[in-house]
């Protein structure tokens, strides 16, 4: 099987596995999503979600809650969308499992409330950086450990106002099957100055789950049971009245709905370094985010493919070979150096001429004969033919032959040998 065919087979197999995974994860999903978590922006407590634990109905109700004012969605962040106006009576509303505020957003929200506005935060955990600025938590006997909770199948919520007298029974369900749930509450024992603490509502008649803190000219309304404002709860007659009365604590003014700070409860509690540690791993968060999960699986698949191809036996790298060169002339130079040191000028010259004649035979097929005395026998005829084949002038070739004749007859000097060597070198460099 060729490499191209193998790659094609592996790619098709990866696409098939991806399709099967998508069908198992999303294709068989029920019509209604009965999960509360906010791992995906348009899932739990999203104002765009019409699922049981979305907040689409509450968002629509607040849109026209105060006829003379508007509901505005915070999309970019509190520092950009929450106004820095003078003292007013506007409202900030957050509903979700947990909220994430950086230092800038935290200061902006505190300043917003301090100027006379109201902040309603319904969540199952609260940032320590925020609650520690709202009230004094440095008590000697008790330490702040975020909202507490009790586990039960149902929770009874009530408001503490004298004219309410209304209790609502809530439950958490999946596919309309009641399931155990953590019902959160505010531990008032951790608040040092009880004059700052005002209970507006309770869980099961004894645990504060809706409290008020005055801050500057404004108020913080902290609610620990966001499920009370979900679509599932507002569609039930007995629980809808509770939500309506809870929202009556808002000031008559513009409402700023926070759609950007919502994060899962596990992420919020991890940031606060308090509470339970269930499902706080980074991989858990990635796998619950649809886009991050797909990116993770694609990265994992690509890594496995790379390892598979890398593990195959790799062909040895073929070295680049230099073209074959005629080294006879280099050999002549080496031999000449040896004879030159002994001043054997005639021997050096004859050795060089023999290699020159060998080169002519190999390159041009020209055979030049020497007589028994080592002299040229047909120099003129050979010179004419060699000139035609090599492109070197006949006079230059005859000059080489004449120099060799002189060297053969007489004892050459160093200059004669040098001139002869240069003549041979000129031929070798310029011949075609």
N, C-alpha and C positions, 0 to 999 in steps of 0.2 A: 504494500500500500504506500503510495507516494505521500510526501509531507502535505501537499495541498489537499488531497483527499482526506487525510487524517484530521486536518484543521476543520474542514467542512463538516465532517461527522461530529466532532466535538462541539462545534458551534450549534449545530442542529439539536444535539442532545441538551445543551445548556438552555436553548430557547424552549424546548419541550418541557424541561424541568421547571423553568420559570413560569410557563403557562399553567402547569399543574399547580404550582404553589399559589399563583394568583387566584385560580379557581377555588382552591381549598380555602384560601384566606378571605377572599372578597366575593367570589362568584356565588357561594352558597350562603351568604349573609342574609339574615332575616330582614323582613321589611322594616322592623323597628330595632333600634340599637338600645339595649337595656343596660348600658354601662355608663357609669357616672364620671369616670375619669376624664381628665382634660388633656390627655396626651396629644390629641389632634385638635387644632384650633377650632374646627367647626363641629366638635363633638359635645362633650359634657359642658353644660352651662353656656354654650355659645348662643348668642342672640339670633344667629342664623339657623340654628338647629330646631327642627320640629319634632325631634325624637323625645322620648319620655323625660330625659334629664337635660334637655336644652332649656333655654330661657326666651324663646321666641315670643311666647304669649306675654310674659312680663315686660319685655322690651316694647311690644306693641301697646300695652296698657300705659306705660310711662310716656310714650310718645305724645299722648294727648291728656296726660294726667293733670297738668295745669294749663288751661286753655290759653292763657295769655303768655305762656313761656314755651320754650322749645326743649326737646331732647337732642343732645349732640353726642355723637360717638367719638370717643378718644381712639384714634387710629395710630398716631405716630408716637405718642408717649405723653405722660403727664406734664413734663417740662415744656412741651410744645403746644399741647391742645388744652390744657387746663388754664383758664385765664388768670392773669395777675392783676385783676381789677381791684379797685378800692373796695372798701367794706360793702358787702352785698349779702344776699340771702339765697345763693345758688346751692346746688347739691351735687355731690360726687357719689356715684353708686357703683359698687363692685359686687358681683355675685359669682362665686366659683369655689373650687376646692381650696385654692391657695393663690396668693398674689405675690409677684416678684417686683420689688421696688429697688432700684439702685439708689445711691446716696442723693443724687440730684432729684429724682422723682419723690423720694421720701421728704426732702426738705420742701419741695414744691407743694406737696399735699398738706404738710403741716402749716405752711404759710397760708394756703387756701382756706383751711379751717379757722386759723387764728383770726382771719379778717372777717369772720362772722358767718361763714358758710357751714354747711352740714355734709359730713361724710358718712354714708351708710356702707359698711363692709360686712358682707355675709360670706364667711369662709370657715373652713375647718381648721385653719391654722392662721396665725398672724405674725408678720415679721417682728422680730425682737427689736430691731432698730426703730420701729414705729411705736410699739406699745410702751417701750421704755421711755419715750419722749412724751407720751400722753399722760402717764401716771408714774408714781414712784413705786418701783418694784424692789428696792434694796432693803427688804425686811430682814430681821435677824432670824425669825423662826421659820419662815417659808421662803423657798426659792422658786422663781418663775420657771415653769417647764412647759410652756405653751398651753393650749386648751387641753383640758382633760376630756375623757369620754367614758361612756358605759356602753356595753354591747347588749343589744336586745333586738327583738324582731319589730317592735313598735316603739314609738316615742310620742308622748303627749306634750304638746306645746300650748302654752297659755300666755296671755299678756297680763301684766300686773296692774294695769290702770283700773281705778275703781269702777269705771263704767263699762269695762269690757265683759268680764265674767264669762269669756268664751274659751273653750278648750277644743283643740283639734288633734285628732289621732292620726299620726303619720306612720307610714311604713315604707321600707325599701323593698322593691320587687324587681325580679328579673323574669321577663316573659309572664308577668302577672302572678308570679310565684313569690310569696313573701319570704325574704331572706334576712338573716341576722345582719345588723348594721351597727357601726360605731356612732353613737349619738354624742356630740360634743357639747361641752359647757365651759363657762368661764369660772375659774377657781378664784373666788373673791378673797380667799385667805392670803393670796399672794400680793394683794393690793395693800400698801402700807397705810395710806390715807383713805379711810373709808368714806370720807366726805366727798371724794372725787368719784365715787362709785355709786351709780344709780341703776337699780334693776328694773328693766322694762318688761321682761318676759322670762319664763322659767321652763325647764324641761322636767317632765314628770312631777311637777309641783314643787320641787325643791332645788334643782340645779339652775343657776342663772345662765340663760342662753342668749339673752338680748339685754345689753347693758349700754349705758350712756356715760360718756366722759365729757365734761365741759373743757374746752381748750381755747383760751383767749376769748374772742367774741363768738366763737362757733362751737360745734358739737361733733363728737365722734359717736356714731351708733354702731356698736360691734355686735354682730349676730353670728352665732356659731352653727346654724343649721341651714345651709343654702338650699337643701333639698326642698324646703318649704316654698321656694319661689320658682321651682322647676315647672315645666309644662305638665308633667304627670300630676303634681299637686294642685295646680290651678284648674285642672279639668274636673276636679272633685269638689262638689258643693260644700262639704263640711270643712275642707281645708282652704278653700279660696277666701273665705271670710277672714281667716287669720292673716293671710298675706295682705289683704286690703287694709286691715287695721295696722299692720306693721309698717306699711308704706305711708300711713297717715302722719308719721313722725317727720317726714321730709318737710323742709321749708318751701313756701310757695315761691318758686323761682325756676331758673333754668336747671336742667338735669344733665349731668355729664356722665355718660355710661362708659366705663372703662372696659374696653375690649382687647387691650394689649397686655395687661399685667397678669392675665390668668395663666397659671401653671398647675401641674398635678400636685396633689397633696404630698406625695413622697418627695418631690423636688423642693416644695416649700419647707417641709420639716427638716430636710437635710440642710438647707441653707440656714435655718434657725438653730441648727445643732441641738435640737430638742425633740422629744416625742419618740414614737416608735420608728424603727429602722426598716420597716418592711418595704421591700422592693425599691431600694435606694441606689442600686448599682447603675453605673452609666450605661452598661449594655442593656439593662432592662428598659431604660428610658429610650434608647435608640430603637429597640425592637418594637416598642409600642407606638413610635412615630412612623406612620406609613412610608413617608418619603425617605426618612433615615434608614428604615428597615430595608427598603429596596436598595439603597446605596450600599448598605453593609453587605447584603447578599451578593450584589454584583461585584463588590471589591473582593469578597471571599472567593467567589467563583473564578474571577480573573486570576487571583493568586494561585488557586489550585491548577488552573490551566498552565500558568507560567511554570509551576513546579513540575507538572507532568512533562512539558516539553523540555525543561531543563534537565530532567532526570534521564531522558533518552541518551543513548550513546552518541556523543558528538563526533563528527568527522574531524580528523586531525587537520589542522591548518596547513595548507599546501604552501610552502615557501616560494617566494618569487625568485626565479633563477635568472641570473644575468646571462645575456646572450654569449655564445661561444666566441672567443676572441682569438685571433692569430697571435700566439705568444712566441713565435719563432724569433721575431726581431728583439723581444725582451731577453730571450735566451742568449742571443748574440751579444747583447750589451753586458750580460753577466759574465759570459766567457771572456769578452774583451777586457773587462776590468781585471780579471785574473791574470791574463797575459800582459796587460799594460803595466802591472806592478813589477813584472819581471823584465820589462822592456823588450819583449818578443814582438816587435812591430810587424815583421813579416808574417809570423804565425797568426797574429791577431787579424791581419788584413785578409789572409787566405781563408781563415775560418769564417770571417764575415762574408767573403765572396761566395763560399760554398753554400751558406744559408740563403744568400741572395739568389743563387742559381736554383736552389730548391724551391724558393718562393715563386720564381718565374715558371717553373714546371707545374707547380700546384695551381697557380692562379691563372696563368695564360696558356699553359700547354706548350710553352716554348722551351726546347731543349738546346742548350748551348754546350758544345763539345770542347773539351780541353785536350791538347795533344799530350804525349808522354812527358813533356817538360813542364806541363801545367800551363801552357800558353793557349790563348784562344785560337781556334782554327778557322772559323767563318764569322768573324765579328761583324763585318759590314752587312751580310745578309741577315743575321740574327737581329742586328740593331734596327734595320728597317721594319722587320716584322713586329718586333717588340714595341717600336714607336707607334705603329698602327693600333696595336691592341691596348696599350697602356695610356696613350694620350700624351706621353712624354716625348719631347723633341728627339730626333735621331742624333743630333749633335751632342745632347746631354748624355744619351746612352753611350755613344762612342767615347765620350770623355771618361765615363766610368771604366770602360774596357781598356782604354789607353793607360789610365792610372794603375789598373791592376797589372798590365803588362810591365810597366816600369817597376812596380813593387816586386814582381816575380823575378826580373832580371838583376836588379840591384838590391843592396841592403838598404831598406827604406829608413828614413828618419822619422822622428815623431811627427813632424809637420806633414810629411807625405801620408802617414797613416791617418792623421786627423782630417786632411782634405778628402781622402778616400772615404772615410767614415761619413763625413758630411754629405758627400755626393750620393752615397747609398741611402742615407736618411732622407734626403730631398726627394729621391725617387719614390721611396716607400710612402711618404706623406702625400705626394701630389698625384701618384698614379691612380687611374680610374679602376 
